[in-house]
Amino acid sequence: MNTEELNFAYKVRHALNERLDDLPAATTERLALARQQALARKKPDGAARRSAPVLQTSAAGAQGGNWSFGWFNRMGVALPLLVLVAGLIGIYQFEQQERIADLADLDAAVLSDELPLSAYLDHGFNAYLNQSEQ
């Protein structure tokens, strides 16, 4: 428990103890009996710590030689994100290459045709070029 939790627990205990004298005797006896029963069922401190299994493995370079599988859980989130980012980068690169290839084909077609100079001055031809670039 950290200090904030301990301070809260002390404040709650103090608030409950303030009104303890105002409780009827029957209620006080029932509370005392319930406390005794709870303490009788409580596990020893050492058994409570041993009963909680923690998966650990030793690895070179790990602090103290033990790692918990917390890194595995984080990789469960990070790995799909990395795959998604890599896929998006791949799609972007593919689309860029396709666009470059289309523009190169258009340039080659324009340069290989024997068009009069007036065709290059035509506004419709410029509109066609702009439309085919997109």
C-alpha positions as CSV (number, residue, x, y, z in Angstrom):
1,M,0.0,0.0,0.0
2,N,1.3,3.5,-0.8
3,T,1.1,6.4,1.6
4,E,-2.1,7.8,0.2
5,E,-3.9,4.5,0.7
6,L,-2.6,4.2,4.3
7,N,-3.6,7.8,5.1
8,F,-7.1,7.1,3.8
9,A,-7.3,3.9,5.8
10,Y,-6.3,5.7,9.0
11,K,-8.9,8.5,8.3
12,V,-11.6,5.9,7.8
13,R,-10.6,4.0,11.0
14,H,-10.5,7.2,13.0
15,A,-14.0,8.3,11.7
16,L,-15.5,4.9,12.6
17,N,-13.9,4.9,16.0
18,E,-15.3,8.3,16.9
19,R,-18.9,7.0,17.0
20,L,-18.0,3.6,18.5
21,D,-19.1,4.7,22.0
22,D,-22.6,5.7,20.7
23,L,-23.3,2.2,19.3
24,P,-25.6,-0.2,21.3
25,A,-24.0,-3.0,23.2
26,A,-25.6,-5.7,21.0
27,T,-24.2,-4.1,17.9
28,T,-20.7,-3.9,19.4
29,E,-20.8,-7.5,20.4
30,R,-21.9,-8.6,16.9
31,L,-19.1,-6.5,15.3
32,A,-16.5,-8.0,17.7
33,L,-17.7,-11.6,16.9
34,A,-17.6,-10.8,13.1
35,R,-14.1,-9.5,13.5
36,Q,-13.0,-12.6,15.3
37,Q,-14.5,-14.9,12.6
38,A,-12.8,-12.9,9.8
39,L,-9.4,-13.1,11.6
40,A,-9.9,-16.8,12.0
41,R,-10.4,-17.3,8.3
42,K,-7.6,-15.0,7.3
43,K,-4.7,-16.7,5.6
44,P,-1.2,-16.3,6.9
45,D,0.8,-13.5,5.2
46,G,3.3,-15.9,3.6
47,A,0.6,-18.3,2.2
48,A,-1.2,-15.4,0.5
49,R,2.0,-14.4,-1.3
50,R,2.9,-17.9,-2.3
51,S,-0.6,-18.7,-3.7
52,A,-0.5,-16.1,-6.4
53,P,1.4,-17.6,-9.3
54,V,3.5,-15.2,-11.4
55,L,4.8,-16.2,-14.8
56,Q,8.5,-15.4,-15.0
57,T,11.3,-16.4,-17.2
58,S,15.0,-15.7,-17.1
59,A,16.6,-13.8,-19.9
60,A,20.1,-12.4,-20.5
61,G,20.2,-8.7,-19.8
62,A,17.0,-8.6,-17.7
63,Q,17.3,-6.8,-14.4
64,G,17.8,-9.4,-11.8
65,G,17.6,-12.1,-14.4
66,N,13.7,-12.3,-14.3
67,W,11.1,-10.9,-16.7
68,S,7.4,-11.0,-16.2
69,F,5.2,-11.4,-19.3
70,G,4.1,-7.8,-19.1
71,W,6.2,-7.0,-22.2
72,F,4.3,-9.8,-24.0
73,N,1.0,-8.0,-23.2
74,R,2.3,-4.7,-24.5
75,M,3.5,-6.4,-27.7
76,G,0.0,-7.7,-28.2
77,V,-1.1,-4.1,-28.8
78,A,2.1,-2.7,-30.4
79,L,2.6,-5.5,-32.9
80,P,-0.7,-5.0,-34.8
81,L,-0.1,-1.2,-34.8
82,L,3.4,-1.7,-36.3
83,V,1.9,-4.1,-39.0
84,L,-0.8,-1.5,-39.7
85,V,1.7,1.3,-40.1
86,A,4.0,-0.8,-42.3
87,G,1.0,-1.8,-44.5
88,L,0.0,1.8,-44.9
89,I,3.5,2.9,-45.8
90,G,3.6,0.0,-48.4
91,I,0.3,1.1,-49.9
92,Y,1.4,4.7,-50.1
93,Q,4.7,3.7,-51.9
94,F,2.8,1.5,-54.3
95,E,0.4,4.3,-55.2
96,Q,3.2,6.7,-55.7
97,Q,5.0,4.4,-58.1
98,E,1.8,3.9,-60.0
99,R,1.2,7.6,-60.3
100,I,4.8,8.1,-61.5
101,A,4.4,5.4,-64.1
102,D,1.1,6.9,-65.4
103,L,2.7,10.3,-65.7
104,A,5.6,8.8,-67.5
105,D,3.3,7.1,-70.0
106,L,1.4,10.3,-70.5
107,D,4.7,12.3,-71.1
108,A,5.9,9.6,-73.5
109,A,2.6,9.7,-75.4
110,V,2.7,13.5,-75.7
111,L,6.3,13.6,-76.7
112,S,6.0,10.8,-79.3
113,D,3.0,12.2,-81.1
114,E,3.4,14.7,-83.8
115,L,1.2,17.5,-82.6
116,P,1.2,21.0,-84.0
117,L,2.2,23.7,-81.7
118,S,-1.3,25.1,-81.6
119,A,-2.5,21.9,-79.8
120,Y,-0.3,22.8,-76.9
121,L,-1.9,26.3,-76.7
122,D,-5.4,24.9,-76.7
123,H,-7.2,25.2,-73.3
124,G,-9.0,21.9,-73.8
125,F,-5.7,20.1,-74.2
126,N,-4.5,21.6,-70.9
127,A,-7.7,20.5,-69.3
128,Y,-7.2,17.0,-70.6
129,L,-3.7,16.9,-69.3
130,N,-4.8,18.2,-65.9
131,Q,-7.6,15.6,-65.7
132,S,-5.4,12.7,-66.7
133,E,-2.8,13.7,-64.1
134,Q,-5.3,13.3,-61.3
